[in-house]
Each structure stands twice: as structure tokens, then as C-alpha cells.
Amino acid sequence: MDAFKAYDIRGVYNSDFDKEDVYKIGYFLPKLLETDRVLVGYDDRESTPEIFTALADGITDRGADVYKIGYATTPMVYYGTAKHGYKASVMITASHNPPEYNGLKISRENALPVGYYSGLKELEEMMENEDVKPVGKNKKGHILEHNLKDEYIEFQKIYLPDLSDLNLSIDISNGMVAILTDAIFGDYPHYLYNELDGTFPNHEANPLLKENREDLKKLLLEKGSDLGVIFDGDGDRVMFLDEKGNFISPDLIIALLAEYYLDQGKGKNILYDIRTSWSVKEHIEKLGGQTHMWKVGHAYAKLKLREIDGVCGGELAGHYYYKDFFYCDSGMLTALVVLNVVSRLKKEGKTISEYISELDKYASSGEINFKIENKAKVMEKVKDYFVNKKEPVNFYDFDGYRLEYKDWWFNIRPSNTEPYLRLVVEAKNKELLGEKVEEIKKVMNVE
């Protein structure tokens, strides 16, 4: 089925998957994860009610119970799964995708992700090869309420700093964080699109795209805010603008998070993905932290953070993970931790742009995407060209390739979710960066 992806089940509803598929997912899920209780939360997309009904019918026809959260952010489902000992949970969402999309993010015990090679492939095979045999009426499961919202808000507020000295602009993107904002932030911030609307009438709920940050930038400059915050559709990602309206590269935020946790003495091991700037590594190690590089994607990050006993970690895509949060990602928790750091900086008379300029020492291309049919062949061609030209100082091959030289590095990797080859290049100055980006493009034979 086209909707089965590396990390979740997602696609255009009634094209890539439909309610019959969802029913089967629900029916076979209790068998896959060996449980008779499934926690379910959902977003506000127009197709969500039909998907929830089909999913719940499948689960209960298997004889298992559905524990319904109702409206939720994805991190809220992670929290409920781990905190309350569920062996299976589902968040119905398509995250940052346009409104015609929907999907299911499935987790197992301890909120560990169920990806394609950690359960979804097996689930897909069950759907294709096994018969659906609903239990009798007397054995059918039930739909029960599990209200997590108040408990979850209280957990988040543990990290809430005093906001009275901060001028904030926050774009909720009409996404699921809207169910939390008033209780957590109150009336302090200047809000944008702080109403649930799964049609996303103002902009797509993807903060990684520049055009989706323009309204926030305008508001921030108009209000003279110290920081701009923008969430994605399901609340597992967040990104930031400095007081000048400049976008802060999400990998640099890892350095702020590390500083917060290192100051608290909660641990020294910090995780980041293979696309992360040298600046982050250098800053963390200067503070006494230990850095660990790993693969892109929450299915990998959550396991690796456990393995290294990491206190926090992050990715260029705006996902950030915490030992304190069951090794899961949370946009809201990230925003609160960053606000702690920004509040401290303001008390010291320093702006977030000044902090970032001291931290960010290199010129970066950001992530450049190329739509290429034969991703593996082109990736190998680029790797071979540079290895043969000059032996790299460091070579990593666990997620595409990262080749590091004395004064520049690049990572080239295939997307796990889209038909793209992704490239990140960083260098000690803009001139060298431009030269290397063009050289790589020439090897790839692209414009």
C-alpha cells in the first residue's frame, strides 16, 4: 500500500489509503503489538472523524478496547503511551502535510516508534494475507475516554519560565498546539492562527518552508518581539525566528537545548543528526558535553538517545528529543526550554541573534533537495569523486555519506519519505561554500 512509509502510514486520503485500509490496520494492530488496549488521539483534519471510526471499529472488532484521548498533539499521545503503560497507540495525523493528506503514527510500549522495518511491514503483510474475523457481539471491545489534556499541560508547565519580561510572537499554524496554548502561555504572546482548522486556511502547517514563516516574521517585527515561535500541524516540531525576523537553523537550536540541560547537570550526552553544523559540536563540547552523531529520523533518534543515555538531541528538520520526555520529541517542550534560555539572555542584556551569531561560525547551504530517479547511483558517484580527489579527514556512511575535510564538509543522503536526494554543505566561508556546492552539482549533473 502506497501509504506505508519509513516512519508512519501517510498519504492522500481516499487515494493512497481509505477507510477499509484503516479498518484492517485497527483490526490487526492488537495482534501485532500483543495488547487489548490501544490509546488513540487525533488531529482536526476533515477526514479524521471517518478515519477514527474505521480504526476504532477495527480495534474493537478484534476484541480490544480503544482509549480515546480526542484532540491531541502527537507528543501528547507519546506521553500517554509511556506514562500510562500502553503497549500500543495511534495518532491520526498527517503532521505538516496539506489538508487532503492524513495518516497514522503508531507507537508501541514506552512510546517506541513503529516504523516500516519495526512493525509496519509485518502489519501490511497481515492486511494482505490474513482474514478478518470479527469477534462476536459479547466479546467486542469498547471505546473508553482517557482525558490526558490537563495532566499533560501540568507536565509541560514544569518547564515554563517567567514570561513577563519576554515579548513573544507565536504562530500555531491552525494546528493541534492550539489546544494547549492558552493554558500554558496565557495572554502573554502575540498569537497567529491560534484556532484549530484542519483545512489550514492561512498557510501549510510546515514551518520549514520560508513562505509559511512570512506572516510570523511580519508580526514579530511589528510587535518588536524578542523571539518568534512557529509550530507544525501535529505539534511534534517547532522552529524559531530571532528578534530581527531571521530564521534560526534548527540544528543550532540543539546547542541551546544542550546548554539548558548541561547547566542543570542532568547529563552530558547530546545527540544530533548527520546534517548538523560543526558549530553545534564545538559549542556543546566547549560547555563540557559529549556529542554523538546519528541517522536522520525519529525511529532512529529515539533508540539512539536511549543507547547513549543522552539527555537531549535534535535534528535539522526541527524534531527535538528528551530523556525527561520518554526519549520522545515535543515541539512544546522545546519551545519552553528555548524560552528559558532566551529569558536568561535578555536578563544579561543579550539578544537571541547575538547568541546565534557567536555560535554560528560557518557558512551553510541548508538542505538542498534534488528530485532524482536513481538516488543511490548519483550518491555513490558524488562520494567516489571526492574520496578519489582527496581523502576526507572524517568519513561517515550510516545515513548516506558525510565527508569532512579541513575547512568544509557535506552530507548527501536519500530521503526516507520523499523522492529526493538531499544535500547539506558547510564551509568556513561563503566563497568556499559556493564553490563546493557548484562542484557537487556538476558531479551530480544537475543545475
Secondary structure in CASP SS format (residue, H / E / C, confidence):
PFRMAT SS
TARGET T0000
AUTHOR 0000-0000-0000
METHOD secondary structure of the structure
MODEL  1
M C 1.00
D C 1.00
A C 1.00
F E 1.00
K C 1.00
A C 1.00
Y C 1.00
D C 1.00
I E 1.00
R E 1.00
G E 1.00
V E 1.00
Y E 1.00
N C 1.00
S C 1.00
D C 1.00
F E 1.00
D C 1.00
K H 1.00
E H 1.00
D H 1.00
V H 1.00
Y H 1.00
K H 1.00
I H 1.00
G H 1.00
Y H 1.00
F H 1.00
L H 1.00
P H 1.00
K H 1.00
L H 1.00
L C 1.00
E C 1.00
T C 1.00
D C 1.00
R E 1.00
V E 1.00
L E 1.00
V E 1.00
G E 1.00
Y E 1.00
D C 1.00
D C 1.00
R C 1.00
E C 1.00
S C 1.00
T H 1.00
P H 1.00
E H 1.00
I H 1.00
F H 1.00
T H 1.00
A H 1.00
L H 1.00
A H 1.00
D H 1.00
G H 1.00
I H 1.00
T H 1.00
D H 1.00
R C 1.00
G C 1.00
A C 1.00
D E 1.00
V E 1.00
Y E 1.00
K E 1.00
I E 1.00
G E 1.00
Y E 1.00
A C 1.00
T C 1.00
T H 1.00
P H 1.00
M H 1.00
V H 1.00
Y H 1.00
Y H 1.00
G H 1.00
T H 1.00
A H 1.00
K H 1.00
H C 1.00
G C 1.00
Y C 1.00
K C 1.00
A E 1.00
S E 1.00
V E 1.00
M E 1.00
I E 1.00
T C 1.00
A C 1.00
S C 1.00
H C 1.00
N C 1.00
P C 1.00
P C 1.00
E C 1.00
Y E 1.00
N E 1.00
G E 1.00
L E 1.00
K E 1.00
I E 1.00
S E 1.00
R E 1.00
E H 1.00
N H 1.00
A H 1.00
L C 1.00
P E 1.00
V C 1.00
G C 1.00
Y H 1.00
Y H 1.00
S H 1.00
G C 1.00
L H 1.00
K H 1.00
E H 1.00
L H 1.00
E H 1.00
E H 1.00
M H 1.00
M H 1.00
E H 1.00
N H 1.00
E C 1.00
D C 1.00
V C 1.00
K C 1.00
P C 1.00
V C 1.00
G C 1.00
K H 1.00
N H 1.00
K H 1.00
K C 1.00
G C 1.00
H C 1.00
I E 1.00
L E 1.00
E E 1.00
H C 1.00
N C 1.00
L C 1.00
K H 1.00
D H 1.00
E H 1.00
Y H 1.00
I H 1.00
E H 1.00
F H 1.00
Q H 1.00
K H 1.00
I C 1.00
Y C 1.00
L C 1.00
P C 1.00
D C 1.00
L C 1.00
S C 1.00
D C 1.00
L C 1.00
N C 1.00
L E 1.00
S E 1.00
I E 1.00
D E 1.00
I C 1.00
S C 1.00
N C 1.00
G C 1.00
M H 1.00
V H 1.00
A H 1.00
I H 1.00
L C 1.00
T H 1.00
D H 1.00
A H 1.00
I H 1.00
F H 1.00
G C 1.00
D C 1.00
Y C 1.00
P C 1.00
H E 1.00
Y E 1.00
L E 1.00
Y C 1.00
N C 1.00
E C 1.00
L C 1.00
D C 1.00
G C 1.00
T C 1.00
F C 1.00
P C 1.00
N C 1.00
H C 1.00
E C 1.00
A C 1.00
N C 1.00
P C 1.00
L C 1.00
L C 1.00
K H 1.00
E H 1.00
N H 1.00
R H 1.00
E H 1.00
D H 1.00
L H 1.00
K H 1.00
K H 1.00
L H 1.00
L H 1.00
L H 1.00
E H 1.00
K H 1.00
G C 1.00
S C 1.00
D C 1.00
L E 1.00
G E 1.00
V E 1.00
I E 1.00
F E 1.00
D C 1.00
G C 1.00
D C 1.00
G C 1.00
D C 1.00
R C 1.00
V E 1.00
M E 1.00
F E 1.00
L E 1.00
D C 1.00
E C 1.00
K C 1.00
G C 1.00
N C 1.00
F E 1.00
I E 1.00
S C 1.00
P H 1.00
D H 1.00
L H 1.00
I H 1.00
I H 1.00
A H 1.00
L H 1.00
L H 1.00
A H 1.00
E H 1.00
Y H 1.00
Y H 1.00
L H 1.00
D H 1.00
Q H 1.00
G C 1.00
K C 1.00
G C 1.00
K C 1.00
N E 1.00
I E 1.00
L E 1.00
Y E 1.00
D E 1.00
I C 1.00
R C 1.00
T C 1.00
S C 1.00
W H 1.00
S H 1.00
V H 1.00
K H 1.00
E H 1.00
H H 1.00
I H 1.00
E H 1.00
K H 1.00
L C 1.00
G C 1.00
G C 1.00
Q E 1.00
T E 1.00
H E 1.00
M E 1.00
W E 1.00
K C 1.00
V C 1.00
G C 1.00
H H 1.00
A H 1.00
Y H 1.00
A H 1.00
K H 1.00
L H 1.00
K H 1.00
L H 1.00
R H 1.00
E H 1.00
I C 1.00
D C 1.00
G C 1.00
V C 1.00
C E 1.00
G E 1.00
G E 1.00
E C 1.00
L C 1.00
A C 1.00
G C 1.00
H C 1.00
Y E 1.00
Y E 1.00
Y E 1.00
K H 1.00
D H 1.00
F H 1.00
F C 1.00
Y C 1.00
C E 1.00
D E 1.00
S C 1.00
G H 1.00
M H 1.00
L H 1.00
T H 1.00
A H 1.00
L H 1.00
V H 1.00
V H 1.00
L H 1.00
N H 1.00
V H 1.00
V H 1.00
S H 1.00
R H 1.00
L H 1.00
K H 1.00
K H 1.00
E C 1.00
G C 1.00
K C 1.00
T C 1.00
I H 1.00
S H 1.00
E H 1.00
Y H 1.00
I H 1.00
S H 1.00
E H 1.00
L H 1.00
D C 1.00
K C 1.00
Y C 1.00
A E 1.00
S E 1.00
S E 1.00
G E 1.00
E E 1.00
I E 1.00
N E 1.00
F E 1.00
K E 1.00
I C 1.00
E C 1.00
N C 1.00
K H 1.00
A H 1.00
K H 1.00
V H 1.00
M H 1.00
E H 1.00
K H 1.00
V H 1.00
K H 1.00
D H 1.00
Y H 1.00
F H 1.00
V H 1.00
N H 1.00
K H 1.00
K C 1.00
E C 1.00
P C 1.00
V C 1.00
N E 1.00
F E 1.00
Y E 1.00
D C 1.00
F C 1.00
D C 1.00
G C 1.00
Y E 1.00
R E 1.00
L E 1.00
E E 1.00
Y C 1.00
K C 1.00
D C 1.00
W E 1.00
W E 1.00
F E 1.00
N E 1.00
I E 1.00
R E 1.00
P E 1.00
S C 1.00
N C 1.00
T C 1.00
E C 1.00
P C 1.00
Y E 1.00
L E 1.00
R E 1.00
L E 1.00
V E 1.00
V E 1.00
E E 1.00
A E 1.00
K C 1.00
N C 1.00
K H 1.00
E H 1.00
L H 1.00
L H 1.00
G H 1.00
E H 1.00
K H 1.00
V H 1.00
E H 1.00
E H 1.00
I H 1.00
K H 1.00
K H 1.00
V H 1.00
M H 1.00
N C 1.00
V C 1.00
E C 1.00
END
